[in-house]
Amino acid sequence: MQDKATARRIMLLQGMPLFAGLPEKDLETIVLDLRLKEYGRDEVIFRQGDESREVCFVLKGKVRIFTTSPSGNETSIAIFSTNDVIGELAAVDHAPRSATAKAISAVSLLSMSHERFVYHLETLPRFAMAFIRLLSGKVRWTAAYAESIAQFDAAGRLLHIILLNNDQYGRELEAGKRYVVDLGLNQTDLASMIGARREWVNRILSDWKRRDLLEFNNGEITILDLPRVVAERDSRIEANRSDTGW
């Protein structure tokens, strides 16, 4: 018979996509290997090049994933939040961390050693399939991100990233029109996601506010007119095409 703490923890796991649908007997095994960790804003969870292997499941807060070039320039890759999984690649391939994970806000997460994570993948088929689906979702997101780099100019890339995150984290204010995307990123962070300068991001955000497309305030992006934002993003495909006709 489960004690109250175990039952509560299992219910918490059942709310996460990776664990939803798993039999309770599997969750009873998994929950024993999870450890709660908490981080303050701007605290590093793991660093690019680290040999750490833990897998982390985000309970609350937001985490920025970024890489750092040899010259020290940062490139933001993605934002993860409640119910997301980070750090799984190092657990599977045993390679050093490919990126840094830093808390944007106060973050609570559950940590599992790579040995136990791999053990559960090998012994719990449903868990292994759920993990494959999770990786597939990340591959699709990466493909969409790569597509934005190939298709759009810098303005289009920024809008594309905002819209991708709106699909995942956006809060509806007015159906089909107004949404809030609270990424907790400053203008420098946004610039690092699209390979632009902060000053340029400041100018383009000001222009979009003037045109009533979206607003940016303390890391919170308010989409004022979703159809027009989508149309503006799509128009940037034309802006990125060469005029040579080749």
Stockholm file with secondary structure:
# STOCKHOLM 1.0

chainA/1-246         MQDKATARRIMLLQGMPLFAGLPEKDLETIVLDLRLKEYGRDEVIFRQGDESREVCFVLKGKVRIFTTSPSGNETSIAIFSTNDVIGELAAVDHAPRSATAKAISAVSLLSMSHERFVYHLETLPRFAMAFIRLLSGKVRWTAAYAESIAQFDAAGRLLHIILLNNDQYGRELEAGKRYVVDLGLNQTDLASMIGARREWVNRILSDWKRRDLLEFNNGEITILDLPRVVAERDSRIEANRSDTGW
#=GR chainA/1-246 SS CCCHHHHHHHHHHHTSTTTTTCCHHHHHHHHTTCEEEEECTTCEEECTTCCCCCEEEEEESCEEEEEECTTSCEEEEEEECTTCEESHHHHHHCCCCSSEEEESSCEEEEEECHHHHHHHHHHCHHHHHHHHHHHHHHHHHHHHHHHHHHHCCHHHHHHHHHHHHHHHHCEEEETTTEEEEECCCCHHHHHHHHTCCHHHHHHHHHHHHHTTSEEEETTEEEESCHHHHHHHHHHHHHHHSCSSCC
#=GC SS_cons         CCCHHHHHHHHHHHTSTTTTTCCHHHHHHHHTTCEEEEECTTCEEECTTCCCCCEEEEEESCEEEEEECTTSCEEEEEEECTTCEESHHHHHHCCCCSSEEEESSCEEEEEECHHHHHHHHHHCHHHHHHHHHHHHHHHHHHHHHHHHHHHCCHHHHHHHHHHHHHHHHCEEEETTTEEEEECCCCHHHHHHHHTCCHHHHHHHHHHHHHTTSEEEETTEEEESCHHHHHHHHHHHHHHHSCSSCC
//
